[in-house]
Amino acid sequence: MTTLEMLTSAPQPLTVDAALVAAAIDAASACAVVCSACASACLSEPDAAEMAQCVRDDLDCADLCGVAARHLARLNASDKQLTLAVLAACIEACVQCAGSCAPHRDHHEHCRLCEQACNRCEQACQALLDALKAV
């Protein structure tokens, strides 16, 4: 079963394209896992002390992406203003985390992968945010 199948199986229809919601849920879920893994990997690096900001941003992003994914899974019963705020927080966390990982991407593969996951999540959540603002 996919996220899209689950969303479209609910008896109450969504007010926005279910594919946009599913894409944001999937991107946020993946980003939460990647950010957690990146934080752990950063702590294992020989230069871990120099990566403190990256670790903090990884952990913040993992938390906020996880919240966003779970909240969006309940979108058909959610308050629109709360959903907009959750998406905005997730997007900001992704921007900050990607920015923290970017300087390390050339010598730490986990930071490169994390930056990419954050960028994908930011784009998916921004597309959904834009769609929700339009309705």
C-alpha positions as a Markdown table, in Angstrom:
| # | Residue | x | y | z |
|---|---|---|---|---|
| 1 | Met | 0.0 | 0.0 | 0.0 |
| 2 | Thr | 1.2 | 3.5 | -0.8 |
| 3 | Thr | 0.6 | 6.8 | 1.0 |
| 4 | Leu | -1.5 | 8.0 | -1.9 |
| 5 | Glu | -3.7 | 4.8 | -1.7 |
| 6 | Met | -4.2 | 5.3 | 2.0 |
| 7 | Leu | -5.1 | 9.0 | 1.6 |
| 8 | Thr | -7.6 | 8.3 | -1.2 |
| 9 | Ser | -9.2 | 5.5 | 0.8 |
| 10 | Ala | -10.5 | 7.9 | 3.5 |
| 11 | Pro | -14.3 | 8.6 | 3.3 |
| 12 | Gln | -13.7 | 12.4 | 3.6 |
| 13 | Pro | -12.2 | 13.9 | 0.5 |
| 14 | Leu | -9.1 | 16.2 | 0.7 |
| 15 | Thr | -9.4 | 19.8 | -0.2 |
| 16 | Val | -6.2 | 19.6 | -2.2 |
| 17 | Asp | -4.7 | 17.1 | -4.6 |
| 18 | Ala | -4.0 | 13.9 | -2.7 |
| 19 | Ala | -0.9 | 13.3 | -4.7 |
| 20 | Leu | 0.6 | 16.6 | -3.3 |
| 21 | Val | -0.2 | 15.5 | 0.2 |
| 22 | Ala | 1.2 | 12.0 | -0.4 |
| 23 | Ala | 4.4 | 13.5 | -1.9 |
| 24 | Ala | 4.9 | 15.8 | 1.1 |
| 25 | Ile | 4.2 | 13.0 | 3.6 |
| 26 | Asp | 6.7 | 10.7 | 1.8 |
| 27 | Ala | 9.4 | 13.4 | 1.5 |
| 28 | Ala | 9.0 | 14.4 | 5.1 |
| 29 | Ser | 9.1 | 10.8 | 6.4 |
| 30 | Ala | 12.2 | 10.1 | 4.4 |
| 31 | Cys | 13.9 | 13.4 | 5.4 |
| 32 | Ala | 13.2 | 12.6 | 9.1 |
| 33 | Val | 15.0 | 9.3 | 8.8 |
| 34 | Val | 17.9 | 10.7 | 6.7 |
| 35 | Cys | 18.4 | 13.6 | 9.1 |
| 36 | Ser | 18.5 | 11.3 | 12.1 |
| 37 | Ala | 21.1 | 9.1 | 10.4 |
| 38 | Cys | 23.1 | 12.1 | 9.3 |
| 39 | Ala | 23.2 | 13.4 | 12.9 |
| 40 | Ser | 24.5 | 10.0 | 14.1 |
| 41 | Ala | 27.1 | 9.9 | 11.4 |
| 42 | Cys | 28.3 | 13.4 | 12.1 |
| 43 | Leu | 28.8 | 12.4 | 15.8 |
| 44 | Ser | 31.1 | 9.6 | 14.6 |
| 45 | Glu | 33.2 | 11.7 | 12.4 |
| 46 | Pro | 36.8 | 12.7 | 13.5 |
| 47 | Asp | 35.8 | 16.3 | 13.2 |
| 48 | Ala | 32.5 | 15.9 | 15.1 |
| 49 | Ala | 33.3 | 18.9 | 17.4 |
| 50 | Glu | 33.3 | 21.1 | 14.3 |
| 51 | Met | 29.9 | 19.7 | 13.2 |
| 52 | Ala | 27.8 | 20.7 | 16.2 |
| 53 | Gln | 25.6 | 23.1 | 14.3 |
| 54 | Cys | 25.0 | 20.4 | 11.6 |
| 55 | Val | 24.0 | 17.9 | 14.2 |
| 56 | Arg | 21.6 | 20.3 | 15.9 |
| 57 | Asp | 20.0 | 21.2 | 12.6 |
| 58 | Asp | 19.8 | 17.5 | 11.6 |
| 59 | Leu | 18.0 | 16.7 | 14.9 |
| 60 | Asp | 15.6 | 19.7 | 14.6 |
| 61 | Cys | 14.8 | 18.8 | 11.0 |
| 62 | Ala | 14.2 | 15.2 | 11.8 |
| 63 | Asp | 11.8 | 16.2 | 14.6 |
| 64 | Leu | 9.9 | 18.7 | 12.5 |
| 65 | Cys | 9.7 | 16.5 | 9.4 |
| 66 | Gly | 8.4 | 13.7 | 11.6 |
| 67 | Val | 5.7 | 15.9 | 13.0 |
| 68 | Ala | 4.8 | 17.2 | 9.6 |
| 69 | Ala | 4.4 | 13.8 | 8.1 |
| 70 | Arg | 2.2 | 12.6 | 10.9 |
| 71 | His | 0.1 | 15.8 | 10.9 |
| 72 | Leu | -0.4 | 15.6 | 7.1 |
| 73 | Ala | -1.6 | 12.0 | 7.4 |
| 74 | Arg | -4.5 | 13.5 | 9.3 |
| 75 | Leu | -5.0 | 16.4 | 6.9 |
| 76 | Asn | -8.7 | 15.6 | 6.1 |
| 77 | Ala | -9.5 | 16.5 | 9.7 |
| 78 | Ser | -7.0 | 19.2 | 10.4 |
| 79 | Asp | -7.2 | 22.9 | 11.0 |
| 80 | Lys | -5.9 | 24.7 | 7.9 |
| 81 | Gln | -4.0 | 27.4 | 9.9 |
| 82 | Leu | -2.2 | 24.7 | 11.9 |
| 83 | Thr | -1.3 | 22.8 | 8.8 |
| 84 | Leu | 0.1 | 25.9 | 7.2 |
| 85 | Ala | 2.2 | 26.6 | 10.3 |
| 86 | Val | 3.4 | 23.0 | 10.4 |
| 87 | Leu | 4.4 | 23.1 | 6.8 |
| 88 | Ala | 6.2 | 26.4 | 7.2 |
| 89 | Ala | 8.2 | 25.1 | 10.2 |
| 90 | Cys | 9.1 | 21.9 | 8.2 |
| 91 | Ile | 10.2 | 24.0 | 5.2 |
| 92 | Glu | 12.3 | 26.3 | 7.4 |
| 93 | Ala | 14.0 | 23.3 | 9.2 |
| 94 | Cys | 14.8 | 21.8 | 5.9 |
| 95 | Val | 16.3 | 25.0 | 4.6 |
| 96 | Gln | 18.5 | 25.4 | 7.7 |
| 97 | Cys | 19.5 | 21.7 | 7.7 |
| 98 | Ala | 20.4 | 21.7 | 4.0 |
| 99 | Gly | 22.5 | 24.9 | 4.7 |
| 100 | Ser | 24.3 | 23.2 | 7.5 |
| 101 | Cys | 25.1 | 20.1 | 5.6 |
| 102 | Ala | 26.1 | 21.9 | 2.4 |
| 103 | Pro | 29.6 | 22.8 | 3.6 |
| 104 | His | 30.3 | 19.2 | 4.5 |
| 105 | Arg | 28.9 | 17.5 | 1.4 |
| 106 | Asp | 32.2 | 17.2 | -0.4 |
| 107 | His | 33.9 | 15.2 | 2.4 |
| 108 | His | 30.9 | 13.5 | 4.2 |
| 109 | Glu | 28.6 | 11.5 | 2.0 |
| 110 | His | 25.9 | 11.5 | 4.7 |
| 111 | Cys | 25.8 | 15.3 | 4.6 |
| 112 | Arg | 25.4 | 15.3 | 0.8 |
| 113 | Leu | 22.5 | 12.8 | 1.1 |
| 114 | Cys | 20.9 | 14.7 | 3.9 |
| 115 | Glu | 21.1 | 18.0 | 2.0 |
| 116 | Gln | 19.4 | 16.3 | -1.0 |
| 117 | Ala | 16.6 | 14.9 | 1.3 |
| 118 | Cys | 16.1 | 18.3 | 2.8 |
| 119 | Asn | 15.8 | 19.9 | -0.6 |
| 120 | Arg | 13.3 | 17.3 | -1.8 |
| 121 | Cys | 11.2 | 17.7 | 1.4 |
| 122 | Glu | 11.3 | 21.5 | 1.1 |
| 123 | Gln | 10.1 | 21.4 | -2.5 |
| 124 | Ala | 7.3 | 18.9 | -1.7 |
| 125 | Cys | 6.1 | 20.8 | 1.3 |
| 126 | Gln | 6.3 | 24.1 | -0.5 |
| 127 | Ala | 4.1 | 22.7 | -3.3 |
| 128 | Leu | 1.5 | 21.6 | -0.8 |
| 129 | Leu | 1.7 | 24.8 | 1.2 |
| 130 | Asp | 1.1 | 26.8 | -2.0 |
| 131 | Ala | -1.9 | 24.6 | -2.9 |
| 132 | Leu | -3.4 | 24.9 | 0.5 |
| 133 | Lys | -3.1 | 28.7 | 0.5 |
| 134 | Ala | -5.0 | 28.7 | -2.9 |
| 135 | Val | -8.1 | 27.0 | -1.4 |
